[in-house]
Amino acid sequence: MTAISTNPVVSMLDKCKSLCELRQIHALMIKTNLFNHNFTVSRLIAFCSLSGVSGGLDYAASVFPRIQHPNSFIFFALIKGFSDTPSPVESLILYSYMLSCLNYSNGVEFSVPSVLKACGKLLAFDEGRQIQGQVLKTHLWFDPFVGNSMLRMYIDFGEIDLARRVFDRIPNRDVVSWNSMIAGYLKAGETELASGLFDEMPERDVVSCNAMIDGYGKCGRCDLAEKIFETMGDKDVVTWTSMISAYAQNGHPMKALDLFRVMLSLGVKPDGPAIVSVLSAISDLGFVEEGKWLHAYLSMNKMKSSSVFIGSALIDMYSKCGYIENAYLVFRSISHRRNIGDWNSMISGLAIHGLGREAIDIFVDMESIGIEPNEITFLGLLSACSHGGLVEEGQFYFEAMQEKYKIAPRIQHYGCMIDLFGRAGHLEDALSVVHDMPFEVDVLAWKAILSASLKHGDVEIGRSAALRAIELAPDDSSSYVLLSNIYAKAGRWEDVASIRLMMKQRGVKKIAGCSSMLVNGKVYEFLVGKELEKSCSSHVLAKIDEAVSRLKMEGYKPDLSQILLDIEDEGKESLLNLHSEKMAVAFGLIHINKTAPIHIVKNLRVCCDCHSFIKLVSKVYNRIIILRDQNRFHRFENGCCSCNEYW
């Protein structure tokens, strides 16, 4: 045995790096009669199955039938190898064959954790129960590795109550048992049960804390995630990533960015998920300077944007920060890898910029190189048609999705079609989609009809849609406000007053408009009703007055219907001047270099008056102004807007 184990042919396996070299070593084993020894063939099968050499597992499976008397280690190597694949049915077949060949006491138990893992992946409930029966009849039940594998199997089945029964019966629970059960509860959405178990843990490790931070983040409890994060002594990269992701997913983008900077200052190297979460946070903020800084960091630290998800996140970030050209450059640098996520991000980015034709061109390119679109692709494409006013094209791709690609439309796709028809003024067609779609109509569909009714002045359809939307979401202030706008536009002030009274009685508060911008590394927010810093308040208000005067000479007429108060016109005009977009524009005119664009992020849809105001500002002051509102981007230049009034 010693001579065989030290044979140079066997030792060559440790240096093998490809399937071609593996075949040569196999051939040498056959020529030198080493293949007839169980030790050498076990080494060969184990290397093929577990080394990660491309094609090695399939090669091991092809060699296996030629082995006359396979031992338990050979079976173990193959069963474990197949259990790590996406579809590990071969593990179950091999396990069954092993039981018919070997006595249960001859090393069969080593394969039990792997076959339990395979059962979990395959959702093979009956087979898993049979293996559990075998385990309970033997000493294996006292092996924590086996018990933990069985616990994870039931978690994979989604049988959380059975998993808990297994957990309670494991004789020798270790920290892995506790962590697995906590992860199972969190996966099932049982955050309170996970928290209770976490509190009972006799000994916690980093994995336990990371799981709870991630779980609390996913259910929106950043405060509880913070408590665990702050009390942890040792933190690994997953800890930081989980906390950053919790902030990014729950509307705290600035906290996510600040924590990322702390992470870097402590010398912790971020992983891919951390980068993606921070890029998502920057996308929410809309501050491209931060995005460019992070992109430069990736380049300096040789973290390639071609890595899975990072490239797509970069495209998304640049798009949502108003730099669609930069997004396109990133896309072209990675499009060769044929990752559907990159193409979807590019199409969606073009959509929010109203570049419908360009989005269609990207889709055509995608089809030409054989990349199969998915439902997200069509969601972006239909949105691009909607924002670009491409009604016929939208109808064509909605049909192609179903007929050519056999993708059943989801409610979001129908929502895009409602929006497409509504924006174009085809309200009856939009209503036909609402009535014919095979889903219960949601609040977003009715709000799309409501917005279109406001734009095209259809009071009755707008009223009907508003009442449906309010019925579905009584606490959503936007439906009340849109209906008020419709009434105000029609001069129906009594109806406006009744809507305001309804909101007051129901405790529904209108969301205040807020515009923000990043200037010289500092974030400035402009909020209706909130006083500016004294140092800049007078300058901003004076700039607004100056701009209004100059714009009136160019034909600007304030849209007083945007003020939902039955007061004198002079009072309405004064209130219009305090809209957050106007204050942000004025601040930008004062503080941003004349050659640089003015970037503004608005939390709500830009109003008609501010839209007209900013268009004229771009002409009179010869400035490029890029505004991201709740729905899309508006690029104002030389008196025109990129939206072409489709907003």
URHUGI-V779619 format. One line per field, one symbol per residue. phi: phi as a letter, one per 30 degrees, with the letter a starting at -180 (. if undefined). A space follows every 50 residues. Layout:
# URHUGI-V779619
phi = ???
This chain:
# URHUGI-V779619
phi = .ddddceeddddddcdbbdddddddddddddcidddcddddddddddddc dideiddddddddeddddbdcddddeddddedddcdbddddddddddddd cbdedcidddddedddddddddhddddddddedddddbdddcceddeddd dddddddicdddddddedcddbdcddedddddddddddicdddddddedd edacbddeddddddddddcicdddddededddddbcddeddddddedddb ibddddddddddeddcidddceeddddddddddddicdeddddddddddd chcddddeidddddddddddcjcdddddddeddbdddidedddddddddd ddcicdddddddddedddcidddbddeddddddddddcicdddddddddd edddchcddcddddeddddeddddicdddddddedcddbddcdddddddd dddddcicddddddddddddddbdcddddddddedddddcicdddedddd dddddciccddddbcbacbhicdccbbdicddeedcedddddddeddedd dddcjdbeddddccbdbdeddddddedcddddddddddddcceddcdccb ccdbddddddddedededddchbcbccccdcacbccahibbddhicb
